[in-house]
Amino acid sequence: MAEGKIVYQGPRSEVQEFFEYCGFRCPQRKGLADFLQEVCTLRKRSSTILVA
């Protein structure tokens, strides 16, 4: 969830493929869970910066 919104709903086995389709590719040396958390956090930060 990001800002109270669902960013993905589906099988866990397909989450990486979904985010890659959206343009977010997980680096080889990074865990998928950590990467997804960063993607959601960075998006929030970017939105805050653009609004400010």
PDBQT receptor file of N, H, CA, C and O in Angstrom, charges set to zero:
ATOM      1  N   MET A   1       0.827  -1.183   0.000  1.00  0.00    +0.000 N 
ATOM      2  CA  MET A   1       0.000   0.000   0.000  1.00  0.00    +0.000 C 
ATOM      3  C   MET A   1       0.873   1.249   0.000  1.00  0.00    +0.000 C 
ATOM      4  O   MET A   1       1.923   1.287   0.642  1.00  0.00    +0.000 OA
ATOM      5  N   ALA A   2       0.443   2.232  -0.701  1.00  0.00    +0.000 N 
ATOM      6  H   ALA A   2      -0.410   2.201  -1.222  1.00  0.00    +0.000 HD
ATOM      7  CA  ALA A   2       1.158   3.504  -0.749  1.00  0.00    +0.000 C 
ATOM      8  C   ALA A   2       0.131   4.611  -0.585  1.00  0.00    +0.000 C 
ATOM      9  O   ALA A   2      -0.780   4.748  -1.402  1.00  0.00    +0.000 OA
ATOM     10  N   GLU A   3       0.278   5.388   0.457  1.00  0.00    +0.000 N 
ATOM     11  H   GLU A   3       1.018   5.277   1.121  1.00  0.00    +0.000 HD
ATOM     12  CA  GLU A   3      -0.667   6.469   0.755  1.00  0.00    +0.000 C 
ATOM     13  C   GLU A   3      -2.098   5.945   0.833  1.00  0.00    +0.000 C 
ATOM     14  O   GLU A   3      -3.035   6.615   0.400  1.00  0.00    +0.000 OA
ATOM     15  N   GLY A   4      -2.262   4.737   1.390  1.00  0.00    +0.000 N 
ATOM     16  H   GLY A   4      -1.500   4.193   1.742  1.00  0.00    +0.000 HD
ATOM     17  CA  GLY A   4      -3.592   4.162   1.540  1.00  0.00    +0.000 C 
ATOM     18  C   GLY A   4      -4.159   3.544   0.282  1.00  0.00    +0.000 C 
ATOM     19  O   GLY A   4      -5.331   3.168   0.259  1.00  0.00    +0.000 OA
ATOM     20  N   LYS A   5      -3.360   3.430  -0.764  1.00  0.00    +0.000 N 
ATOM     21  H   LYS A   5      -2.408   3.735  -0.745  1.00  0.00    +0.000 HD
ATOM     22  CA  LYS A   5      -3.819   2.858  -2.029  1.00  0.00    +0.000 C 
ATOM     23  C   LYS A   5      -3.080   1.561  -2.314  1.00  0.00    +0.000 C 
ATOM     24  O   LYS A   5      -1.911   1.414  -1.959  1.00  0.00    +0.000 OA
ATOM     25  N   ILE A   6      -3.751   0.640  -2.942  1.00  0.00    +0.000 N 
ATOM     26  H   ILE A   6      -4.701   0.759  -3.230  1.00  0.00    +0.000 HD
ATOM     27  CA  ILE A   6      -3.150  -0.640  -3.306  1.00  0.00    +0.000 C 
ATOM     28  C   ILE A   6      -2.320  -0.443  -4.576  1.00  0.00    +0.000 C 
ATOM     29  O   ILE A   6      -2.813   0.099  -5.565  1.00  0.00    +0.000 OA
ATOM     30  N   VAL A   7      -1.062  -0.883  -4.543  1.00  0.00    +0.000 N 
ATOM     31  H   VAL A   7      -0.662  -1.323  -3.739  1.00  0.00    +0.000 HD
ATOM     32  CA  VAL A   7      -0.207  -0.749  -5.721  1.00  0.00    +0.000 C 
ATOM     33  C   VAL A   7      -0.123  -2.048  -6.513  1.00  0.00    +0.000 C 
ATOM     34  O   VAL A   7       0.276  -2.038  -7.678  1.00  0.00    +0.000 OA
ATOM     35  N   TYR A   8      -0.492  -3.162  -5.897  1.00  0.00    +0.000 N 
ATOM     36  H   TYR A   8      -0.816  -3.171  -4.950  1.00  0.00    +0.000 HD
ATOM     37  CA  TYR A   8      -0.521  -4.448  -6.587  1.00  0.00    +0.000 C 
ATOM     38  C   TYR A   8      -1.469  -5.371  -5.861  1.00  0.00    +0.000 C 
ATOM     39  O   TYR A   8      -1.462  -5.443  -4.632  1.00  0.00    +0.000 OA
ATOM     40  N   GLN A   9      -2.285  -6.075  -6.620  1.00  0.00    +0.000 N 
ATOM     41  H   GLN A   9      -2.291  -6.016  -7.619  1.00  0.00    +0.000 HD
ATOM     42  CA  GLN A   9      -3.138  -7.103  -6.055  1.00  0.00    +0.000 C 
ATOM     43  C   GLN A   9      -3.108  -8.273  -7.012  1.00  0.00    +0.000 C 
ATOM     44  O   GLN A   9      -3.576  -8.176  -8.147  1.00  0.00    +0.000 OA
ATOM     45  N   GLY A  10      -2.564  -9.361  -6.556  1.00  0.00    +0.000 N 
ATOM     46  H   GLY A  10      -2.184  -9.440  -5.635  1.00  0.00    +0.000 HD
ATOM     47  CA  GLY A  10      -2.463 -10.538  -7.395  1.00  0.00    +0.000 C 
ATOM     48  C   GLY A  10      -1.558 -11.554  -6.747  1.00  0.00    +0.000 C 
ATOM     49  O   GLY A  10      -1.147 -11.389  -5.598  1.00  0.00    +0.000 OA
ATOM     50  N   PRO A  11      -1.245 -12.614  -7.487  1.00  0.00    +0.000 N 
ATOM     51  CA  PRO A  11      -0.385 -13.668  -6.940  1.00  0.00    +0.000 C 
ATOM     52  C   PRO A  11       1.021 -13.161  -6.651  1.00  0.00    +0.000 C 
ATOM     53  O   PRO A  11       1.584 -12.388  -7.427  1.00  0.00    +0.000 OA
ATOM     54  N   ARG A  12       1.576 -13.594  -5.545  1.00  0.00    +0.000 N 
ATOM     55  H   ARG A  12       1.119 -14.222  -4.915  1.00  0.00    +0.000 HD
ATOM     56  CA  ARG A  12       2.931 -13.207  -5.166  1.00  0.00    +0.000 C 
ATOM     57  C   ARG A  12       3.938 -13.616  -6.239  1.00  0.00    +0.000 C 
ATOM     58  O   ARG A  12       4.938 -12.931  -6.454  1.00  0.00    +0.000 OA
ATOM     59  N   SER A  13       3.672 -14.726  -6.905  1.00  0.00    +0.000 N 
ATOM     60  H   SER A  13       2.860 -15.283  -6.731  1.00  0.00    +0.000 HD
ATOM     61  CA  SER A  13       4.600 -15.224  -7.924  1.00  0.00    +0.000 C 
ATOM     62  C   SER A  13       4.692 -14.307  -9.148  1.00  0.00    +0.000 C 
ATOM     63  O   SER A  13       5.619 -14.442  -9.946  1.00  0.00    +0.000 OA
ATOM     64  N   GLU A  14       3.757 -13.387  -9.304  1.00  0.00    +0.000 N 
ATOM     65  H   GLU A  14       3.004 -13.277  -8.656  1.00  0.00    +0.000 HD
ATOM     66  CA  GLU A  14       3.741 -12.514 -10.480  1.00  0.00    +0.000 C 
ATOM     67  C   GLU A  14       4.048 -11.051 -10.174  1.00  0.00    +0.000 C 
ATOM     68  O   GLU A  14       3.992 -10.212 -11.073  1.00  0.00    +0.000 OA
ATOM     69  N   VAL A  15       4.373 -10.728  -8.917  1.00  0.00    +0.000 N 
ATOM     70  H   VAL A  15       4.418 -11.410  -8.186  1.00  0.00    +0.000 HD
ATOM     71  CA  VAL A  15       4.576  -9.332  -8.542  1.00  0.00    +0.000 C 
ATOM     72  C   VAL A  15       5.782  -8.724  -9.266  1.00  0.00    +0.000 C 
ATOM     73  O   VAL A  15       5.716  -7.576  -9.703  1.00  0.00    +0.000 OA
ATOM     74  N   GLN A  16       6.866  -9.463  -9.397  1.00  0.00    +0.000 N 
ATOM     75  H   GLN A  16       6.920 -10.396  -9.042  1.00  0.00    +0.000 HD
ATOM     76  CA  GLN A  16       8.050  -8.915 -10.057  1.00  0.00    +0.000 C 
ATOM     77  C   GLN A  16       7.765  -8.638 -11.530  1.00  0.00    +0.000 C 
ATOM     78  O   GLN A  16       8.164  -7.599 -12.056  1.00  0.00    +0.000 OA
ATOM     79  N   GLU A  17       7.088  -9.547 -12.184  1.00  0.00    +0.000 N 
ATOM     80  H   GLU A  17       6.763 -10.391 -11.757  1.00  0.00    +0.000 HD
ATOM     81  CA  GLU A  17       6.735  -9.350 -13.590  1.00  0.00    +0.000 C 
ATOM     82  C   GLU A  17       5.840  -8.119 -13.763  1.00  0.00    +0.000 C 
ATOM     83  O   GLU A  17       6.008  -7.369 -14.725  1.00  0.00    +0.000 OA
ATOM     84  N   PHE A  18       4.906  -7.905 -12.858  1.00  0.00    +0.000 N 
ATOM     85  H   PHE A  18       4.770  -8.514 -12.076  1.00  0.00    +0.000 HD
ATOM     86  CA  PHE A  18       4.022  -6.746 -12.918  1.00  0.00    +0.000 C 
ATOM     87  C   PHE A  18       4.805  -5.442 -12.800  1.00  0.00    +0.000 C 
ATOM     88  O   PHE A  18       4.596  -4.518 -13.586  1.00  0.00    +0.000 OA
ATOM     89  N   PHE A  19       5.713  -5.364 -11.813  1.00  0.00    +0.000 N 
ATOM     90  H   PHE A  19       5.883  -6.115 -11.174  1.00  0.00    +0.000 HD
ATOM     91  CA  PHE A  19       6.471  -4.131 -11.628  1.00  0.00    +0.000 C 
ATOM     92  C   PHE A  19       7.448  -3.897 -12.779  1.00  0.00    +0.000 C 
ATOM     93  O   PHE A  19       7.708  -2.748 -13.135  1.00  0.00    +0.000 OA
ATOM     94  N   GLU A  20       7.991  -4.957 -13.364  1.00  0.00    +0.000 N 
ATOM     95  H   GLU A  20       7.780  -5.891 -13.075  1.00  0.00    +0.000 HD
ATOM     96  CA  GLU A  20       8.854  -4.792 -14.533  1.00  0.00    +0.000 C 
ATOM     97  C   GLU A  20       8.042  -4.251 -15.711  1.00  0.00    +0.000 C 
ATOM     98  O   GLU A  20       8.528  -3.415 -16.472  1.00  0.00    +0.000 OA
ATOM     99  N   TYR A  21       6.817  -4.726 -15.857  1.00  0.00    +0.000 N 
ATOM    100  H   TYR A  21       6.423  -5.406 -15.239  1.00  0.00    +0.000 HD
ATOM    101  CA  TYR A  21       5.938  -4.226 -16.907  1.00  0.00    +0.000 C 
ATOM    102  C   TYR A  21       5.682  -2.721 -16.726  1.00  0.00    +0.000 C 
ATOM    103  O   TYR A  21       5.544  -1.983 -17.701  1.00  0.00    +0.000 OA
ATOM    104  N   CYS A  22       5.622  -2.287 -15.470  1.00  0.00    +0.000 N 
ATOM    105  H   CYS A  22       5.734  -2.886 -14.678  1.00  0.00    +0.000 HD
ATOM    106  CA  CYS A  22       5.399  -0.864 -15.156  1.00  0.00    +0.000 C 
ATOM    107  C   CYS A  22       6.680  -0.037 -15.244  1.00  0.00    +0.000 C 
ATOM    108  O   CYS A  22       6.645   1.178 -15.050  1.00  0.00    +0.000 OA
ATOM    109  N   GLY A  23       7.811  -0.684 -15.536  1.00  0.00    +0.000 N 
ATOM    110  H   GLY A  23       7.839  -1.671 -15.694  1.00  0.00    +0.000 HD
ATOM    111  CA  GLY A  23       9.060   0.049 -15.706  1.00  0.00    +0.000 C 
ATOM    112  C   GLY A  23       9.986   0.022 -14.512  1.00  0.00    +0.000 C 
ATOM    113  O   GLY A  23      10.981   0.746 -14.498  1.00  0.00    +0.000 OA
ATOM    114  N   PHE A  24       9.697  -0.785 -13.513  1.00  0.00    +0.000 N 
ATOM    115  H   PHE A  24       8.888  -1.374 -13.524  1.00  0.00    +0.000 HD
ATOM    116  CA  PHE A  24      10.532  -0.887 -12.314  1.00  0.00    +0.000 C 
ATOM    117  C   PHE A  24      11.217  -2.240 -12.295  1.00  0.00    +0.000 C 
ATOM    118  O   PHE A  24      10.594  -3.257 -11.990  1.00  0.00    +0.000 OA
ATOM    119  N   ARG A  25      12.507  -2.250 -12.624  1.00  0.00    +0.000 N 
ATOM    120  H   ARG A  25      13.013  -1.424 -12.872  1.00  0.00    +0.000 HD
ATOM    121  CA  ARG A  25      13.260  -3.507 -12.660  1.00  0.00    +0.000 C 
ATOM    122  C   ARG A  25      14.125  -3.607 -11.407  1.00  0.00    +0.000 C 
ATOM    123  O   ARG A  25      14.891  -2.698 -11.087  1.00  0.00    +0.000 OA
ATOM    124  N   CYS A  26      13.988  -4.726 -10.711  1.00  0.00    +0.000 N 
ATOM    125  H   CYS A  26      13.366  -5.465 -10.971  1.00  0.00    +0.000 HD
ATOM    126  CA  CYS A  26      14.740  -4.974  -9.482  1.00  0.00    +0.000 C 
ATOM    127  C   CYS A  26      16.188  -5.313  -9.821  1.00  0.00    +0.000 C 
ATOM    128  O   CYS A  26      16.434  -6.228 -10.606  1.00  0.00    +0.000 OA
ATOM    129  N   PRO A  27      17.159  -4.586  -9.241  1.00  0.00    +0.000 N 
ATOM    130  CA  PRO A  27      18.570  -4.911  -9.471  1.00  0.00    +0.000 C 
ATOM    131  C   PRO A  27      18.891  -6.330  -8.983  1.00  0.00    +0.000 C 
ATOM    132  O   PRO A  27      18.283  -6.812  -8.027  1.00  0.00    +0.000 OA
ATOM    133  N   GLN A  28      19.842  -6.989  -9.638  1.00  0.00    +0.000 N 
ATOM    134  H   GLN A  28      20.336  -6.596 -10.414  1.00  0.00    +0.000 HD
ATOM    135  CA  GLN A  28      20.170  -8.373  -9.322  1.00  0.00    +0.000 C 
ATOM    136  C   GLN A  28      20.609  -8.568  -7.876  1.00  0.00    +0.000 C 
ATOM    137  O   GLN A  28      20.311  -9.607  -7.287  1.00  0.00    +0.000 OA
ATOM    138  N   ARG A  29      21.289  -7.624  -7.301  1.00  0.00    +0.000 N 
ATOM    139  H   ARG A  29      21.531  -6.780  -7.779  1.00  0.00    +0.000 HD
ATOM    140  CA  ARG A  29      21.838  -7.802  -5.958  1.00  0.00    +0.000 C 
ATOM    141  C   ARG A  29      20.933  -7.269  -4.856  1.00  0.00    +0.000 C 
ATOM    142  O   ARG A  29      21.366  -7.126  -3.713  1.00  0.00    +0.000 OA
ATOM    143  N   LYS A  30      19.696  -6.978  -5.184  1.00  0.00    +0.000 N 
ATOM    144  H   LYS A  30      19.344  -7.093  -6.113  1.00  0.00    +0.000 HD
ATOM    145  CA  LYS A  30      18.760  -6.430  -4.188  1.00  0.00    +0.000 C 
ATOM    146  C   LYS A  30      17.595  -7.399  -4.017  1.00  0.00    +0.000 C 
ATOM    147  O   LYS A  30      17.110  -7.979  -4.989  1.00  0.00    +0.000 OA
ATOM    148  N   GLY A  31      17.154  -7.567  -2.784  1.00  0.00    +0.000 N 
ATOM    149  H   GLY A  31      17.547  -7.096  -1.995  1.00  0.00    +0.000 HD
ATOM    150  CA  GLY A  31      15.995  -8.415  -2.525  1.00  0.00    +0.000 C 
ATOM    151  C   GLY A  31      14.728  -7.773  -3.062  1.00  0.00    +0.000 C 
ATOM    152  O   GLY A  31      14.578  -6.552  -3.025  1.00  0.00    +0.000 OA
ATOM    153  N   LEU A  32      13.824  -8.591  -3.557  1.00  0.00    +0.000 N 
ATOM    154  H   LEU A  32      13.946  -9.583  -3.587  1.00  0.00    +0.000 HD
ATOM    155  CA  LEU A  32      12.605  -8.069  -4.174  1.00  0.00    +0.000 C 
ATOM    156  C   LEU A  32      11.759  -7.280  -3.177  1.00  0.00    +0.000 C 
ATOM    157  O   LEU A  32      11.249  -6.212  -3.518  1.00  0.00    +0.000 OA
ATOM    158  N   ALA A  33      11.601  -7.783  -1.957  1.00  0.00    +0.000 N 
ATOM    159  H   ALA A  33      12.016  -8.650  -1.680  1.00  0.00    +0.000 HD
ATOM    160  CA  ALA A  33      10.785  -7.078  -0.961  1.00  0.00    +0.000 C 
ATOM    161  C   ALA A  33      11.373  -5.703  -0.650  1.00  0.00    +0.000 C 
ATOM    162  O   ALA A  33      10.635  -4.721  -0.571  1.00  0.00    +0.000 OA
ATOM    163  N   ASP A  34      12.687  -5.624  -0.473  1.00  0.00    +0.000 N 
ATOM    164  H   ASP A  34      13.286  -6.422  -0.537  1.00  0.00    +0.000 HD
ATOM    165  CA  ASP A  34      13.334  -4.336  -0.204  1.00  0.00    +0.000 C 
ATOM    166  C   ASP A  34      13.151  -3.384  -1.385  1.00  0.00    +0.000 C 
ATOM    167  O   ASP A  34      12.874  -2.199  -1.200  1.00  0.00    +0.000 OA
ATOM    168  N   PHE A  35      13.305  -3.906  -2.583  1.00  0.00    +0.000 N 
ATOM    169  H   PHE A  35      13.530  -4.869  -2.733  1.00  0.00    +0.000 HD
ATOM    170  CA  PHE A  35      13.157  -3.093  -3.784  1.00  0.00    +0.000 C 
ATOM    171  C   PHE A  35      11.738  -2.523  -3.897  1.00  0.00    +0.000 C 
ATOM    172  O   PHE A  35      11.564  -1.338  -4.182  1.00  0.00    +0.000 OA
ATOM    173  N   LEU A  36      10.739  -3.360  -3.677  1.00  0.00    +0.000 N 
ATOM    174  H   LEU A  36      10.880  -4.323  -3.445  1.00  0.00    +0.000 HD
ATOM    175  CA  LEU A  36       9.356  -2.900  -3.792  1.00  0.00    +0.000 C 
ATOM    176  C   LEU A  36       9.035  -1.850  -2.738  1.00  0.00    +0.000 C 
ATOM    177  O   LEU A  36       8.307  -0.894  -3.007  1.00  0.00    +0.000 OA
ATOM    178  N   GLN A  37       9.572  -2.027  -1.550  1.00  0.00    +0.000 N 
ATOM    179  H   GLN A  37      10.163  -2.803  -1.332  1.00  0.00    +0.000 HD
ATOM    180  CA  GLN A  37       9.364  -1.023  -0.512  1.00  0.00    +0.000 C 
ATOM    181  C   GLN A  37       9.995   0.306  -0.921  1.00  0.00    +0.000 C 
ATOM    182  O   GLN A  37       9.402   1.364  -0.712  1.00  0.00    +0.000 OA
ATOM    183  N   GLU A  38      11.183   0.256  -1.497  1.00  0.00    +0.000 N 
ATOM    184  H   GLU A  38      11.664  -0.604  -1.667  1.00  0.00    +0.000 HD
ATOM    185  CA  GLU A  38      11.850   1.479  -1.962  1.00  0.00    +0.000 C 
ATOM    186  C   GLU A  38      11.068   2.153  -3.086  1.00  0.00    +0.000 C 
ATOM    187  O   GLU A  38      10.947   3.378  -3.114  1.00  0.00    +0.000 OA
ATOM    188  N   VAL A  39      10.544   1.361  -4.002  1.00  0.00    +0.000 N 
ATOM    189  H   VAL A  39      10.642   0.367  -3.979  1.00  0.00    +0.000 HD
ATOM    190  CA  VAL A  39       9.769   1.934  -5.115  1.00  0.00    +0.000 C 
ATOM    191  C   VAL A  39       8.574   2.705  -4.578  1.00  0.00    +0.000 C 
ATOM    192  O   VAL A  39       8.303   3.817  -5.030  1.00  0.00    +0.000 OA
ATOM    193  N   CYS A  40       7.859   2.134  -3.624  1.00  0.00    +0.000 N 
ATOM    194  H   CYS A  40       8.079   1.231  -3.256  1.00  0.00    +0.000 HD
ATOM    195  CA  CYS A  40       6.687   2.816  -3.061  1.00  0.00    +0.000 C 
ATOM    196  C   CYS A  40       7.101   4.045  -2.260  1.00  0.00    +0.000 C 
ATOM    197  O   CYS A  40       6.426   5.072  -2.311  1.00  0.00    +0.000 OA
ATOM    198  N   THR A  41       8.197   3.951  -1.525  1.00  0.00    +0.000 N 
ATOM    199  H   THR A  41       8.746   3.116  -1.483  1.00  0.00    +0.000 HD
ATOM    200  CA  THR A  41       8.674   5.067  -0.722  1.00  0.00    +0.000 C 
ATOM    201  C   THR A  41       9.180   6.197  -1.608  1.00  0.00    +0.000 C 
ATOM    202  O   THR A  41       8.873   7.362  -1.355  1.00  0.00    +0.000 OA
ATOM    203  N   LEU A  42       9.945   5.876  -2.636  1.00  0.00    +0.000 N 
ATOM    204  H   LEU A  42      10.195   4.930  -2.842  1.00  0.00    +0.000 HD
ATOM    205  CA  LEU A  42      10.477   6.899  -3.536  1.00  0.00    +0.000 C 
ATOM    206  C   LEU A  42       9.366   7.610  -4.288  1.00  0.00    +0.000 C 
ATOM    207  O   LEU A  42       9.445   8.815  -4.525  1.00  0.00    +0.000 OA
ATOM    208  N   ARG A  43       8.353   6.886  -4.656  1.00  0.00    +0.000 N 
ATOM    209  H   ARG A  43       8.289   5.907  -4.463  1.00  0.00    +0.000 HD
ATOM    210  CA  ARG A  43       7.230   7.513  -5.351  1.00  0.00    +0.000 C 
ATOM    211  C   ARG A  43       6.570   8.533  -4.439  1.00  0.00    +0.000 C 
ATOM    212  O   ARG A  43       6.208   9.624  -4.876  1.00  0.00    +0.000 OA
ATOM    213  N   LYS A  44       6.415   8.174  -3.165  1.00  0.00    +0.000 N 
ATOM    214  H   LYS A  44       6.709   7.287  -2.809  1.00  0.00    +0.000 HD
ATOM    215  CA  LYS A  44       5.814   9.094  -2.209  1.00  0.00    +0.000 C 
ATOM    216  C   LYS A  44       6.674  10.332  -2.039  1.00  0.00    +0.000 C 
ATOM    217  O   LYS A  44       6.163  11.452  -2.021  1.00  0.00    +0.000 OA
ATOM    218  N   ARG A  45       7.980  10.132  -1.914  1.00  0.00    +0.000 N 
ATOM    219  H   ARG A  45       8.395   9.222  -1.928  1.00  0.00    +0.000 HD
ATOM    220  CA  ARG A  45       8.902  11.264  -1.774  1.00  0.00    +0.000 C 
ATOM    221  C   ARG A  45       8.862  12.145  -3.012  1.00  0.00    +0.000 C 
ATOM    222  O   ARG A  45       8.841  13.370  -2.893  1.00  0.00    +0.000 OA
ATOM    223  N   SER A  46       8.851  11.551  -4.190  1.00  0.00    +0.000 N 
ATOM    224  H   SER A  46       8.867  10.555  -4.286  1.00  0.00    +0.000 HD
ATOM    225  CA  SER A  46       8.828  12.319  -5.432  1.00  0.00    +0.000 C 
ATOM    226  C   SER A  46       7.546  13.147  -5.526  1.00  0.00    +0.000 C 
ATOM    227  O   SER A  46       7.584  14.302  -5.950  1.00  0.00    +0.000 OA
ATOM    228  N   SER A  47       6.414  12.563  -5.131  1.00  0.00    +0.000 N 
ATOM    229  H   SER A  47       6.383  11.625  -4.786  1.00  0.00    +0.000 HD
ATOM    230  CA  SER A  47       5.157  13.293  -5.171  1.00  0.00    +0.000 C 
ATOM    231  C   SER A  47       5.200  14.462  -4.201  1.00  0.00    +0.000 C 
ATOM    232  O   SER A  47       4.710  15.547  -4.513  1.00  0.00    +0.000 OA
ATOM    233  N   THR A  48       5.780  14.249  -3.034  1.00  0.00    +0.000 N 
ATOM    234  H   THR A  48       6.179  13.368  -2.781  1.00  0.00    +0.000 HD
ATOM    235  CA  THR A  48       5.874  15.310  -2.035  1.00  0.00    +0.000 C 
ATOM    236  C   THR A  48       6.746  16.440  -2.550  1.00  0.00    +0.000 C 
ATOM    237  O   THR A  48       6.417  17.612  -2.368  1.00  0.00    +0.000 OA
ATOM    238  N   ILE A  49       7.841  16.101  -3.185  1.00  0.00    +0.000 N 
ATOM    239  H   ILE A  49       8.108  15.148  -3.333  1.00  0.00    +0.000 HD
ATOM    240  CA  ILE A  49       8.762  17.107  -3.704  1.00  0.00    +0.000 C 
ATOM    241  C   ILE A  49       8.085  17.917  -4.806  1.00  0.00    +0.000 C 
ATOM    242  O   ILE A  49       8.232  19.137  -4.863  1.00  0.00    +0.000 OA
ATOM    243  N   LEU A  50       7.343  17.237  -5.682  1.00  0.00    +0.000 N 
ATOM    244  H   LEU A  50       7.224  16.246  -5.636  1.00  0.00    +0.000 HD
ATOM    245  CA  LEU A  50       6.691  17.940  -6.776  1.00  0.00    +0.000 C 
ATOM    246  C   LEU A  50       5.596  18.873  -6.273  1.00  0.00    +0.000 C 
ATOM    247  O   LEU A  50       5.388  19.945  -6.843  1.00  0.00    +0.000 OA
ATOM    248  N   VAL A  51       4.900  18.482  -5.222  1.00  0.00    +0.000 N 
ATOM    249  H   VAL A  51       5.069  17.611  -4.759  1.00  0.00    +0.000 HD
ATOM    250  CA  VAL A  51       3.832  19.298  -4.687  1.00  0.00    +0.000 C 
ATOM    251  C   VAL A  51       4.384  20.506  -3.949  1.00  0.00    +0.000 C 
ATOM    252  O   VAL A  51       3.809  21.593  -4.010  1.00  0.00    +0.000 OA
ATOM    253  N   ALA A  52       5.502  20.318  -3.250  1.00  0.00    +0.000 N 
ATOM    254  H   ALA A  52       5.969  19.435  -3.201  1.00  0.00    +0.000 HD
ATOM    255  CA  ALA A  52       6.080  21.390  -2.429  1.00  0.00    +0.000 C 
ATOM    256  C   ALA A  52       6.649  22.479  -3.243  1.00  0.00    +0.000 C 
ATOM    257  O   ALA A  52       7.171  23.451  -2.696  1.00  0.00    +0.000 OA
TER     258      ALA A  52
